[in-house]
Amino acid sequence: LVSADSYAEKDEKYCLYGIGMPKGVLPPVFVEGYGAIIKDINGKEYLDMIGQTSGVNSIGHAHPKVIAAVKKQLDASLVHSFTSNVNLPRTELAEKLAKIAPGDMRDNCRTLFSSGGSEANEVALKFSMIAKKKHDIISLYRAYHGDTLALMSLIGQSYWRNQPLFPMPGFPGFHQIPDAYCYRCYFGKSYPDCDFECARILEHQIMYGSTNVAAFIFEPIQGNGGVITPPSKEYFKIIREICEKHNVLRIADEVQTGTGKTGRYWASDYFDIRPDIVTTAKGMGSGFPISATMIKSDVVPEDLPDKHWHVFTYGGSPLVCAAASAVVDVVTQEKLTDRARELGARIRKHLNDMARNQRMIGDIRGAGVFLGVELVKDTRTKEPAIAEAEEAIVKTREKGLLLGISGKPGYGNVLEIRAPLVTTDEQADRAIEILDSVLRDQA
Ligand SMILES: Cc1ncc(COP(=O)(O)O)c(C=O)c1O
Protein backbone atom coordinates (compact mmCIF):
# COMPACT_ATOMS: atom_id res chain seq x y z
CA LEU A 1 0.00 0.00 0.00
CA VAL A 2 1.38 3.44 -0.94
CA SER A 3 0.92 6.01 1.80
CA ALA A 4 0.23 9.71 1.31
CA ASP A 5 3.46 10.57 3.12
CA SER A 6 5.60 8.37 0.91
CA TYR A 7 4.10 10.03 -2.18
CA ALA A 8 4.74 13.49 -0.80
CA GLU A 9 8.31 12.50 0.08
CA LYS A 10 8.92 11.03 -3.37
CA ASP A 11 7.44 14.18 -4.91
CA GLU A 12 9.81 16.34 -2.92
CA LYS A 13 12.75 14.23 -4.06
CA TYR A 14 11.94 14.40 -7.78
CA CYS A 15 10.03 17.66 -8.26
CA LEU A 16 11.54 21.08 -7.88
CA TYR A 17 9.11 23.51 -6.28
CA GLY A 18 8.85 27.17 -7.18
CA ILE A 19 6.29 27.59 -4.44
CA GLY A 20 5.43 25.10 -1.77
CA MET A 21 4.53 24.31 1.80
CA PRO A 22 6.88 25.52 4.53
CA LYS A 23 9.79 23.09 5.14
CA GLY A 24 8.69 20.03 7.06
CA VAL A 25 4.97 20.35 6.20
CA LEU A 26 3.86 17.62 3.85
CA PRO A 27 1.28 18.80 1.30
CA PRO A 28 -1.98 16.91 0.75
CA VAL A 29 -1.88 14.36 -2.08
CA PHE A 30 -5.01 15.02 -4.13
CA VAL A 31 -6.39 12.29 -6.35
CA GLU A 32 -9.93 13.27 -7.32
CA GLY A 33 -12.23 16.26 -7.55
CA TYR A 34 -15.83 17.04 -8.46
CA GLY A 35 -17.70 20.32 -8.08
CA ALA A 36 -16.55 22.19 -4.98
CA ILE A 37 -15.00 19.04 -3.48
CA ILE A 38 -11.47 17.70 -3.78
CA LYS A 39 -10.39 14.41 -2.25
CA ASP A 40 -6.98 13.31 -1.02
CA ILE A 41 -5.34 9.90 -1.28
CA ASN A 42 -6.68 8.91 2.16
CA GLY A 43 -10.25 9.59 1.07
CA LYS A 44 -10.51 12.83 3.07
CA GLU A 45 -12.76 15.38 1.38
CA TYR A 46 -12.06 19.12 1.34
CA LEU A 47 -14.35 21.98 0.41
CA ASP A 48 -12.23 23.73 -2.17
CA MET A 49 -13.28 27.35 -1.73
CA ILE A 50 -10.23 28.64 -3.58
CA GLY A 51 -10.46 26.44 -6.71
CA GLN A 52 -6.86 25.21 -6.30
CA THR A 53 -5.60 28.82 -6.22
CA SER A 54 -7.34 32.01 -7.22
CA GLY A 55 -10.48 30.37 -8.57
CA VAL A 56 -8.89 28.27 -11.30
CA ASN A 57 -11.62 25.67 -10.94
CA SER A 58 -14.19 28.34 -11.68
CA ILE A 59 -17.08 25.97 -12.38
CA GLY A 60 -15.74 23.32 -10.06
CA HIS A 61 -13.56 20.28 -10.48
CA ALA A 62 -14.25 18.03 -13.47
CA HIS A 63 -17.41 19.76 -14.64
CA PRO A 64 -19.22 17.08 -16.70
CA LYS A 65 -19.79 19.42 -19.66
CA VAL A 66 -16.14 20.41 -19.78
CA ILE A 67 -15.00 16.80 -19.52
CA ALA A 68 -17.48 15.83 -22.29
CA ALA A 69 -16.16 18.61 -24.56
CA VAL A 70 -12.57 17.49 -24.03
CA LYS A 71 -13.48 13.83 -24.67
CA LYS A 72 -15.28 14.84 -27.86
CA GLN A 73 -12.18 16.66 -29.03
CA LEU A 74 -10.01 13.66 -28.17
CA ASP A 75 -12.36 11.46 -30.19
CA ALA A 76 -11.88 13.86 -33.09
CA SER A 77 -8.19 12.88 -32.73
CA LEU A 78 -6.86 16.44 -32.88
CA VAL A 79 -5.03 17.28 -29.70
CA HIS A 80 -2.70 19.87 -31.13
CA SER A 81 -2.33 21.98 -34.22
CA PHE A 82 0.23 24.78 -34.45
CA THR A 83 -0.90 28.28 -33.68
CA SER A 84 -0.35 29.62 -37.22
CA ASN A 85 -2.93 27.10 -38.51
CA VAL A 86 -6.67 27.34 -37.99
CA ASN A 87 -8.43 24.82 -35.75
CA LEU A 88 -12.18 24.74 -35.21
CA PRO A 89 -12.32 24.95 -31.38
CA ARG A 90 -10.05 28.00 -31.40
CA THR A 91 -12.13 29.91 -33.96
CA GLU A 92 -15.33 29.04 -32.10
CA LEU A 93 -13.87 30.10 -28.76
CA ALA A 94 -12.53 33.41 -30.11
CA GLU A 95 -15.97 34.17 -31.54
CA LYS A 96 -17.69 33.30 -28.25
CA LEU A 97 -15.28 35.51 -26.31
CA ALA A 98 -15.87 38.42 -28.71
CA LYS A 99 -19.66 38.04 -28.22
CA ILE A 100 -19.32 38.37 -24.44
CA ALA A 101 -16.33 40.75 -24.32
CA PRO A 102 -16.67 43.70 -21.92
CA GLY A 103 -17.54 47.31 -22.74
CA ASP A 104 -16.97 48.43 -26.29
CA MET A 105 -14.82 45.37 -27.00
CA ARG A 106 -18.10 43.46 -27.47
CA ASP A 107 -18.09 41.97 -30.97
CA ASN A 108 -15.08 44.18 -31.56
CA CYS A 109 -12.06 42.23 -30.39
CA ARG A 110 -9.44 39.77 -31.54
CA THR A 111 -7.84 37.20 -29.29
CA LEU A 112 -4.37 35.73 -29.05
CA PHE A 113 -4.37 32.51 -27.02
CA SER A 114 -1.66 31.19 -24.74
CA SER A 115 -1.37 28.77 -21.81
CA GLY A 116 -1.11 30.82 -18.58
CA GLY A 117 -1.76 34.25 -17.14
CA SER A 118 1.87 35.37 -17.33
CA GLU A 119 1.99 34.58 -21.03
CA ALA A 120 -1.22 36.52 -21.66
CA ASN A 121 0.21 39.56 -19.88
CA GLU A 122 3.55 39.38 -21.68
CA VAL A 123 1.59 39.47 -24.95
CA ALA A 124 -0.50 42.43 -23.76
CA LEU A 125 2.59 44.45 -22.85
CA LYS A 126 4.47 43.58 -26.01
CA PHE A 127 1.42 44.38 -28.13
CA SER A 128 0.97 47.76 -26.37
CA MET A 129 4.60 48.70 -26.96
CA ILE A 130 4.37 47.76 -30.65
CA ALA A 131 0.99 49.45 -31.15
CA LYS A 132 1.94 52.69 -29.40
CA LYS A 133 5.62 52.66 -30.40
CA LYS A 134 6.38 53.50 -26.75
CA HIS A 135 7.86 51.37 -24.00
CA ASP A 136 6.88 52.65 -20.55
CA ILE A 137 4.29 50.70 -18.58
CA ILE A 138 2.54 51.77 -15.38
CA SER A 139 1.09 49.33 -12.85
CA LEU A 140 -0.11 49.39 -9.23
CA TYR A 141 1.93 48.93 -6.03
CA ARG A 142 0.34 45.66 -5.00
CA ALA A 143 -0.09 44.28 -8.49
CA TYR A 144 0.60 40.70 -9.39
CA HIS A 145 0.67 40.03 -13.12
CA GLY A 146 2.92 36.97 -13.30
CA ASP A 147 6.30 35.54 -12.47
CA THR A 148 8.40 36.03 -15.61
CA LEU A 149 11.43 38.30 -15.36
CA ALA A 150 9.66 41.22 -17.03
CA LEU A 151 6.34 40.84 -15.21
CA MET A 152 8.03 40.73 -11.81
CA SER A 153 8.97 44.37 -12.44
CA LEU A 154 5.30 45.31 -12.52
CA ILE A 155 5.03 44.40 -8.86
CA GLY A 156 5.63 47.23 -6.36
CA GLN A 157 9.33 47.69 -5.74
CA SER A 158 9.15 46.77 -2.04
CA TYR A 159 8.60 43.24 -3.31
CA TRP A 160 12.22 43.07 -4.34
CA ARG A 161 13.35 43.33 -0.75
CA ASN A 162 11.93 39.86 -0.16
CA GLN A 163 12.94 38.26 -3.40
CA PRO A 164 15.63 35.66 -4.00
CA LEU A 165 16.75 37.63 -7.07
CA PHE A 166 17.48 40.79 -5.08
CA PRO A 167 19.15 43.10 -6.04
CA MET A 168 17.94 42.57 -9.60
CA PRO A 169 17.24 45.80 -11.48
CA GLY A 170 13.66 46.31 -12.60
CA PHE A 171 12.65 46.17 -16.23
CA PRO A 172 13.43 49.56 -17.80
CA GLY A 173 10.46 51.90 -18.04
CA PHE A 174 8.15 50.03 -15.64
CA HIS A 175 6.66 52.24 -12.90
CA GLN A 176 4.06 51.88 -10.15
CA ILE A 177 1.45 54.11 -8.54
CA PRO A 178 -0.57 53.52 -5.34
CA ASP A 179 -3.66 51.36 -5.56
CA ALA A 180 -7.16 51.95 -4.20
CA TYR A 181 -6.45 50.32 -0.84
CA CYS A 182 -9.11 52.24 1.08
CA TYR A 183 -8.63 50.24 4.30
CA ARG A 184 -5.06 51.53 4.43
CA CYS A 185 -5.16 54.63 2.24
CA TYR A 186 -1.69 55.73 1.16
CA PHE A 187 -2.81 59.35 1.38
CA GLY A 188 -4.37 59.00 4.82
CA LYS A 189 -7.77 59.89 3.38
CA SER A 190 -11.19 58.28 3.53
CA TYR A 191 -13.62 57.46 0.77
CA PRO A 192 -15.69 59.31 -0.48
CA ASP A 193 -14.01 62.56 0.66
CA CYS A 194 -10.68 61.53 -0.86
CA ASP A 195 -11.57 62.72 -4.38
CA PHE A 196 -9.85 59.56 -5.67
CA GLU A 197 -6.34 60.86 -5.20
CA CYS A 198 -5.05 57.33 -5.94
CA ALA A 199 -6.64 57.45 -9.41
CA ARG A 200 -5.65 61.04 -10.15
CA ILE A 201 -1.99 60.35 -9.40
CA LEU A 202 -1.88 58.33 -12.63
CA GLU A 203 -1.86 61.57 -14.58
CA HIS A 204 1.17 62.88 -12.64
CA GLN A 205 3.00 59.61 -13.23
CA ILE A 206 2.29 59.79 -16.97
CA MET A 207 3.30 63.43 -17.25
CA TYR A 208 6.25 63.68 -14.85
CA GLY A 209 7.31 60.20 -13.76
CA SER A 210 7.58 58.41 -17.09
CA THR A 211 8.62 59.29 -20.59
CA ASN A 212 6.73 57.24 -23.14
CA VAL A 213 3.79 55.44 -21.59
CA ALA A 214 2.30 52.71 -23.77
CA ALA A 215 -0.13 51.21 -21.25
CA PHE A 216 -1.51 51.16 -17.74
CA ILE A 217 -2.05 47.58 -16.53
CA PHE A 218 -4.21 46.79 -13.50
CA GLU A 219 -6.29 44.04 -11.92
CA PRO A 220 -9.86 45.35 -11.50
CA ILE A 221 -9.71 43.75 -8.04
CA GLN A 222 -6.15 42.99 -6.97
CA GLY A 223 -6.03 39.32 -6.11
CA ASN A 224 -2.67 38.33 -4.66
CA GLY A 225 -2.04 41.84 -3.33
CA GLY A 226 -4.91 41.37 -0.86
CA VAL A 227 -8.25 41.52 -2.74
CA ILE A 228 -7.89 45.28 -2.99
CA THR A 229 -11.19 46.53 -4.35
CA PRO A 230 -11.78 50.05 -5.69
CA PRO A 231 -14.74 51.60 -3.88
CA SER A 232 -16.82 52.49 -6.94
CA LYS A 233 -16.98 52.81 -10.73
CA GLU A 234 -15.87 56.42 -10.39
CA TYR A 235 -12.29 55.26 -9.77
CA PHE A 236 -12.16 53.64 -13.19
CA LYS A 237 -13.95 56.54 -14.87
CA ILE A 238 -11.13 58.82 -13.74
CA ILE A 239 -8.53 56.28 -14.92
CA ARG A 240 -10.29 56.04 -18.29
CA GLU A 241 -10.38 59.79 -18.78
CA ILE A 242 -6.69 60.17 -17.94
CA CYS A 243 -5.66 57.31 -20.25
CA GLU A 244 -7.77 58.65 -23.12
CA LYS A 245 -6.38 62.15 -22.66
CA HIS A 246 -2.78 60.87 -22.78
CA ASN A 247 -3.29 58.16 -25.42
CA VAL A 248 -2.40 55.34 -23.02
CA LEU A 249 -3.88 51.84 -23.46
CA ARG A 250 -5.80 50.28 -20.56
CA ILE A 251 -5.02 46.62 -19.92
CA ALA A 252 -7.44 44.94 -17.52
CA ASP A 253 -5.74 41.85 -16.10
CA GLU A 254 -8.74 39.59 -15.55
CA VAL A 255 -6.66 36.48 -14.98
CA GLN A 256 -8.32 36.14 -11.57
CA THR A 257 -11.45 38.27 -11.87
CA GLY A 258 -12.75 36.86 -15.18
CA THR A 259 -15.18 34.00 -15.81
CA GLY A 260 -18.08 35.24 -13.74
CA LYS A 261 -16.69 35.40 -10.22
CA THR A 262 -17.62 39.03 -9.55
CA GLY A 263 -21.22 38.50 -10.63
CA ARG A 264 -20.53 39.77 -14.15
CA TYR A 265 -18.62 37.71 -16.69
CA TRP A 266 -15.87 40.32 -16.51
CA ALA A 267 -15.02 42.58 -13.60
CA SER A 268 -14.49 45.17 -16.36
CA ASP A 269 -18.27 45.24 -16.78
CA TYR A 270 -18.84 45.17 -13.03
CA PHE A 271 -16.85 48.43 -12.78
CA ASP A 272 -17.68 49.76 -16.27
CA ILE A 273 -13.95 49.93 -17.06
CA ARG A 274 -14.18 49.76 -20.87
CA PRO A 275 -10.63 48.45 -21.36
CA ASP A 276 -8.66 48.28 -24.61
CA ILE A 277 -7.13 44.92 -23.73
CA VAL A 278 -8.29 42.15 -21.41
CA THR A 279 -6.06 39.30 -20.32
CA THR A 280 -7.61 36.22 -18.81
CA ALA A 281 -6.57 32.72 -17.69
CA LYS A 282 -7.12 30.64 -14.53
CA GLY A 283 -10.92 30.09 -14.40
CA MET A 284 -11.10 30.37 -18.18
CA GLY A 285 -10.47 26.62 -18.64
CA SER A 286 -11.77 25.58 -15.18
CA GLY A 287 -8.53 23.65 -14.71
CA PHE A 288 -7.37 23.28 -18.31
CA PRO A 289 -4.29 25.42 -19.07
CA ILE A 290 -5.42 28.19 -21.36
CA SER A 291 -5.15 31.96 -21.36
CA ALA A 292 -6.06 34.78 -23.68
CA THR A 293 -5.14 38.33 -24.61
CA MET A 294 -8.28 39.93 -25.98
CA ILE A 295 -7.55 43.13 -27.88
CA LYS A 296 -10.07 45.70 -29.05
CA SER A 297 -10.04 45.48 -32.86
CA ASP A 298 -9.80 49.29 -33.16
CA VAL A 299 -6.42 49.38 -31.42
CA VAL A 300 -4.80 46.71 -33.62
CA PRO A 301 -2.54 48.79 -35.88
CA GLU A 302 -2.63 48.15 -39.60
CA ASP A 303 1.13 47.82 -39.65
CA LEU A 304 1.20 45.10 -36.96
CA PRO A 305 3.78 42.71 -38.42
CA ASP A 306 1.56 39.92 -39.80
CA LYS A 307 4.37 37.41 -40.27
CA HIS A 308 5.62 37.30 -36.69
CA TRP A 309 5.20 39.59 -33.74
CA HIS A 310 4.47 36.97 -31.12
CA VAL A 311 4.31 33.18 -30.82
CA PHE A 312 3.71 30.62 -28.09
CA THR A 313 3.74 27.06 -29.45
CA TYR A 314 0.65 25.89 -27.57
CA GLY A 315 -1.42 29.04 -27.99
CA GLY A 316 -4.96 28.10 -29.00
CA SER A 317 -4.45 24.36 -29.03
CA PRO A 318 -7.72 22.58 -29.89
CA LEU A 319 -8.03 20.48 -26.72
CA VAL A 320 -7.84 23.39 -24.28
CA CYS A 321 -9.96 25.62 -26.54
CA ALA A 322 -12.69 22.95 -26.48
CA ALA A 323 -12.54 22.98 -22.67
CA ALA A 324 -12.67 26.79 -22.44
CA SER A 325 -15.51 26.93 -24.94
CA ALA A 326 -17.53 24.60 -22.71
CA VAL A 327 -16.78 26.86 -19.73
CA VAL A 328 -18.19 29.90 -21.58
CA ASP A 329 -21.31 27.88 -22.45
CA VAL A 330 -21.86 26.64 -18.90
CA VAL A 331 -21.38 30.09 -17.32
CA THR A 332 -23.63 31.89 -19.82
CA GLN A 333 -26.33 29.24 -20.37
CA GLU A 334 -26.67 28.31 -16.70
CA LYS A 335 -26.60 31.99 -15.68
CA LEU A 336 -23.79 31.37 -13.23
CA THR A 337 -23.05 35.08 -12.95
CA ASP A 338 -26.45 35.41 -11.22
CA ARG A 339 -25.42 32.54 -9.00
CA ALA A 340 -22.12 34.30 -8.20
CA ARG A 341 -24.07 37.33 -6.97
CA GLU A 342 -26.48 35.21 -4.90
CA LEU A 343 -23.83 32.95 -3.42
CA GLY A 344 -21.49 35.89 -2.81
CA ALA A 345 -24.22 37.76 -0.92
CA ARG A 346 -24.87 34.69 1.22
CA ILE A 347 -21.18 34.23 2.08
CA ARG A 348 -20.74 37.93 2.72
CA LYS A 349 -23.68 38.04 5.09
CA HIS A 350 -22.15 35.18 7.10
CA LEU A 351 -18.79 36.98 7.12
CA ASN A 352 -20.40 40.21 8.31
CA ASP A 353 -22.14 38.29 11.11
CA MET A 354 -18.82 36.72 12.03
CA ALA A 355 -17.07 40.09 12.02
CA ARG A 356 -19.46 41.37 14.68
CA ASN A 357 -18.16 38.66 17.03
CA GLN A 358 -14.53 38.38 15.96
CA ARG A 359 -11.86 40.85 16.95
CA MET A 360 -9.52 39.73 14.15
CA ILE A 361 -11.64 40.62 11.11
CA GLY A 362 -10.54 44.07 9.97
CA ASP A 363 -12.13 44.30 6.55
CA ILE A 364 -14.25 42.22 4.19
CA ARG A 365 -14.05 43.13 0.52
CA GLY A 366 -14.41 41.93 -3.05
CA ALA A 367 -17.40 41.23 -5.29
CA GLY A 368 -19.56 38.17 -5.93
CA VAL A 369 -17.65 35.06 -4.88
CA PHE A 370 -14.32 36.87 -5.22
CA LEU A 371 -13.83 37.79 -1.58
CA GLY A 372 -11.11 38.67 0.89
CA VAL A 373 -11.09 38.82 4.67
CA GLU A 374 -8.30 40.98 6.07
CA LEU A 375 -7.14 39.76 9.47
CA VAL A 376 -5.68 42.20 11.98
CA LYS A 377 -4.42 41.85 15.53
CA ASP A 378 -6.62 44.71 16.64
CA THR A 379 -9.28 46.48 14.59
CA ARG A 380 -8.22 49.88 15.97
CA THR A 381 -4.48 49.64 15.22
CA LYS A 382 -5.03 47.51 12.06
CA GLU A 383 -1.76 45.70 12.72
CA PRO A 384 -1.70 42.90 10.12
CA ALA A 385 -2.28 39.43 11.65
CA ILE A 386 0.14 37.59 9.37
CA ALA A 387 1.06 34.56 11.50
CA GLU A 388 -2.61 34.21 12.51
CA ALA A 389 -3.69 34.15 8.86
CA GLU A 390 -1.11 31.48 8.07
CA GLU A 391 -2.29 29.46 11.05
CA ALA A 392 -5.91 29.84 9.96
CA ILE A 393 -5.03 28.36 6.56
CA VAL A 394 -3.43 25.31 8.18
CA LYS A 395 -6.25 24.85 10.72
CA THR A 396 -9.06 25.20 8.18
CA ARG A 397 -7.30 22.71 5.92
CA GLU A 398 -7.14 20.23 8.81
CA LYS A 399 -10.90 20.69 9.17
CA GLY A 400 -11.50 20.07 5.47
CA LEU A 401 -11.69 23.60 4.09
CA LEU A 402 -9.29 25.05 1.51
CA LEU A 403 -8.92 28.82 1.41
CA GLY A 404 -6.28 31.04 -0.13
CA ILE A 405 -4.03 33.60 1.46
CA SER A 406 -2.79 36.81 -0.12
CA GLY A 407 0.88 36.79 -0.93
CA LYS A 408 3.49 39.39 -1.71
CA PRO A 409 3.38 42.29 -2.23
CA GLY A 410 0.45 42.27 0.20
CA TYR A 411 1.14 41.61 3.88
CA GLY A 412 -0.03 38.00 3.65
CA ASN A 413 -2.87 38.58 6.13
CA VAL A 414 -5.86 38.39 3.77
CA LEU A 415 -7.80 35.14 3.59
CA GLU A 416 -9.10 34.55 0.09
CA ILE A 417 -12.34 32.95 -1.02
CA ARG A 418 -13.06 32.14 -4.67
CA ALA A 419 -16.01 29.77 -4.30
CA PRO A 420 -16.55 27.72 -7.46
CA LEU A 421 -19.75 28.89 -9.18
CA VAL A 422 -21.33 25.46 -8.64
CA THR A 423 -20.96 25.60 -4.84
CA THR A 424 -24.22 24.71 -3.09
CA ASP A 425 -25.68 26.84 -0.28
CA GLU A 426 -24.99 24.02 2.17
CA GLN A 427 -21.35 23.84 1.12
CA ALA A 428 -20.96 27.59 1.47
CA ASP A 429 -22.56 27.57 4.92
CA ARG A 430 -20.35 24.70 6.02
CA ALA A 431 -17.23 26.53 4.78
CA ILE A 432 -18.09 29.59 6.83
CA GLU A 433 -18.88 27.46 9.89
CA ILE A 434 -15.39 25.95 9.68
CA LEU A 435 -13.73 29.34 9.23
CA ASP A 436 -15.73 30.79 12.11
CA SER A 437 -14.76 27.97 14.47
CA VAL A 438 -11.07 28.26 13.53
CA LEU A 439 -10.97 32.04 14.04
CA ARG A 440 -12.85 31.71 17.33
CA ASP A 441 -10.25 29.21 18.58
CA GLN A 442 -7.48 31.60 17.59
CA ALA A 443 -9.05 34.64 19.24
C1 LIG B 1 -3.95 38.74 -11.68
C2 LIG B 1 -2.96 37.73 -12.16
N1 LIG B 1 -2.35 37.90 -13.34
C3 LIG B 1 -1.48 37.00 -13.81
C4 LIG B 1 -1.15 35.88 -13.09
C5 LIG B 1 -0.14 34.90 -13.63
O1 LIG B 1 -0.80 33.74 -14.06
P1 LIG B 1 0.01 32.38 -14.24
O2 LIG B 1 0.46 31.94 -12.90
O3 LIG B 1 -1.01 31.47 -14.88
O4 LIG B 1 1.14 32.66 -15.17
C6 LIG B 1 -1.75 35.66 -11.85
C7 LIG B 1 -1.43 34.47 -11.04
O5 LIG B 1 -1.69 34.39 -9.86
C8 LIG B 1 -2.69 36.61 -11.37
O6 LIG B 1 -3.28 36.45 -10.18
PDBQT file of the ligand as one rigid body, heavy atoms in Angstrom, charges set to zero:
ROOT
HETATM    1  C1  LIG A 501      -3.954  38.742 -11.684  1.00  0.00    +0.000 C 
HETATM    2  C2  LIG A 501      -2.964  37.728 -12.160  1.00  0.00    +0.000 A 
HETATM    3  N1  LIG A 501      -2.355  37.895 -13.336  1.00  0.00    +0.000 NA
HETATM    4  C3  LIG A 501      -1.476  37.001 -13.807  1.00  0.00    +0.000 A 
HETATM    5  C4  LIG A 501      -1.149  35.875 -13.086  1.00  0.00    +0.000 A 
HETATM    6  C5  LIG A 501      -0.142  34.900 -13.628  1.00  0.00    +0.000 C 
HETATM    7  O1  LIG A 501      -0.799  33.743 -14.061  1.00  0.00    +0.000 OA
HETATM    8  P1  LIG A 501       0.008  32.384 -14.244  1.00  0.00    +0.000 P 
HETATM    9  O2  LIG A 501       0.458  31.941 -12.905  1.00  0.00    +0.000 OA
HETATM   10  O3  LIG A 501      -1.008  31.465 -14.876  1.00  0.00    +0.000 OA
HETATM   11  O4  LIG A 501       1.138  32.659 -15.168  1.00  0.00    +0.000 OA
HETATM   12  C6  LIG A 501      -1.751  35.658 -11.848  1.00  0.00    +0.000 A 
HETATM   13  C7  LIG A 501      -1.434  34.466 -11.041  1.00  0.00    +0.000 C 
HETATM   14  O5  LIG A 501      -1.694  34.393  -9.862  1.00  0.00    +0.000 OA
HETATM   15  C8  LIG A 501      -2.687  36.608 -11.373  1.00  0.00    +0.000 A 
HETATM   16  O6  LIG A 501      -3.282  36.452 -10.182  1.00  0.00    +0.000 OA
ENDROOT
TORSDOF 0
